[in-house]
């Protein structure tokens, strides 16, 4: 590990242990663990690659550690058994269909896994919903494997989606009440906190649903095939 990381790990409240599986890091709090992961993600991935193992960051009361794997530092695609969906399937807490998971996106997955509210993350370029936590899958009444392959244009009216994307260009974070499809059979009014963020040149938007869906009639033109 780098000198900078070792300096942090030698501070009071920190600890670490090496084994044949890799490195287990124990942070004083979740905030400290998040800082380490966000600030030194690349170095932690390189460490995992050199050890041919895993770097795992835990904290008191941790439900799902932040984990770095050697393949994350490699340009080659991981094996199917190493995809984020397999790795972070822990207890059915969070699901992802994207093969490459940068450290900042990995952190958001861990946060989503620990959130009791429905959370989803959509890639802006493809408009694919790539990440959902279990509460979101439950709210959508959709299997996670299907929800994380969903192109969300089919579940919004075009004018509402255009309005959302326009607002995200000017405001990185805001709360909005709107109507959209939960699944192919249900439309609902929702209140969601949206946030736009960038990771490695790719823009994503995270949505945290703050309200219980209020079912409404499906509007004309909904679920129309994409042009």
N, C-alpha and C positions, 0 to 999 in steps of 0.2 A: 504494500500500500504506500501511497505517497506520504512525504514528510508532513504535508499540511493535514492530511486525514489523521495521521498518528498523533499529531499535536492535539487535535480535538479529542481523540479517544483516550488520551492521557489526562484530560481535565477531570475534575471531581464530578462524580455522578455518571461518568461513562465507563464502559467496560467492553471487552471483546474477548472472544475465544476462537482459536483456530482448531480445525479438525480435518479429517479426511474428506468431509463434505464441503468444506470451504471456511467461511468466516461468519461467526455470529456476533453481531454488534448490539449492545444494550445501551439505549439512549435514555437520558433522564426523563424526557417527556416526548409525547408525540410531536410537539412543535420542534424539538431538537432533532428528532429523527427525520422529519420532513425537510428541515434546513439542510441536513447532511445529504439527503437523497437529491435534493434540487441543486445544491451547490457543487457536489462532487459525483454526480451520476456517471459521467464518462469514466472517471478514475475507478469507481467501484465496479463498473462493467469490465474494465481491463483487468482488475484484480481477479474477478471471477473467472475470466478467460485464462489468466496465467495459472490459476490453481485448478482449472478444469472442474470447477465446483460452483458454489452459490455464495453470494454475500447477502446475508439476511439481517435486516435492521428491526429490532424489537424495542418495546418500551413497556412500562408498567401498565397493566390492563389491556395490552395489545390483543386484538382479536385476529388481525391479519397483518403479518409483518410486511415490510417493503422488501422486495427481493430483486436481486440483480443476477442474471445468468450470463455465462460466458458467451453464448451465441448472440447476445445483444450487441456485443462489440464486433461481431463478424459481419461482413457484407453478405455472406451467404445466408439463405433463408434457413430457419430452424426446422427440425423434424416436426411432423404433425403432432407428436406427443409433447412438443415443447412450446406450442403456441400459447398465447395469452389465455385463451379460453380454457385450456387444460391446466395451466399453471395457477391461474387465479379463480378456479372454479370452487375454491375452498368453501365447503359447506353450502354451496349454492348461493354465495353472497354477491358475486358480480360476474358478468359474462362479457367476453370481447371476441369479435370476429376478425380483428386486424392482426396480421402476422407480425409486423414490426412494431414494438411498443417502446418508444423512447422513455427515458426515466421520468420526465415531467408528466407524461400521459399515464405512466405506471402509478405515480403518486395519486393522480386523480381517480384511478381505478380503486386504489386502496381506500381513499376517502369515501368513494361511492359505496364500497362494500360495508363501511361502518355507518353509513347514513340510514336512518330509519325512513326517510322520505324517498319517494321515487326519483331516481336520477338516471339521466340518459346523456350520451355524448354523440354528436353527429359530426361527420366530416363535411366541411363546407363545400369542398370541390365536387364530391360525388353525391352529396346529400344523403349519404348512407348512415343510418343509425348503427354505430359500431359497438357501443357499450351500453348496457343496461344493468342496474342492480336488481336484486330479487323483488323489492317493492315495486319497481317500475314494471317488471314482467308481470307481476300480479295485477297491477292496475290496468295494464293493456290487455290482460287475459290472453296473453300470447306466449308460447314457449320461447325461452331465451334464444335458442338457436335460430328461430324465425325472426324474432325482434331485432337481433343484431345483424341481420341481412337486409332489413327493411330500408327501402328508399322512401324517405318521408314525404316526397312530393305527392305521393298517392294518398296521403292522409291529411292534406291541407287543401283548402281552396286556393287557387293560384294567387289571387289578390292578397289574401292574408299572409301567405308565405313570402310574397314579395315585400309586404310591409314589414314583416319580421326581419328579413335580411337587410332591408334598408336601415332599420333602426340599429341593427348590430354594427353597421358601418360607422355610425356616429356615437353610439353609446356601448361601451364594452360590457356593461352590466345594467340590467333593469328588470323590473317585474311587470308582467303583462297578463291581463285576463283576455282570453280568446276562445275560439271553438275549433276543435280539430277531431280527427278520427282516433279512437282508441284501438280499434281493429276494424275488420271489414263489415262488422255488423252494428257498430256503436259509434255515435258522435257525441261529444260532450263539451261543456264549458269548463275551462281549466284556468287556474292562476299559477303561473310558473315564473321562477327567477331564471332569466337567461344570462349567460356569460360567454363572450367570445374570447378565445385565447389562441395563441400560435405556438406550435412546437415544430422545430426543425423545418420552418418554412411552410408548414401546413396549418391552415386555420380550422379550428373546431368550434363548436358551440355546445355548451353544457346547459342542460335544463334540469332544475330541481322543482318538482311539482309541490306547491304549497297548499293546495286545496283538494277536497274530495270531489271527484268528477261529478258534474251535474248533467245527466243524460238529456239530450235534446233530439228532435227529429233530424234525420240525416238530410242535409240540404241538397237541392238539385245540383247536379254536376259533380257531387262528391264521388270519390273512388273511380273517376274516369281514367281510362288508360293514358299513360304519358304519351305526349305527342312525339 
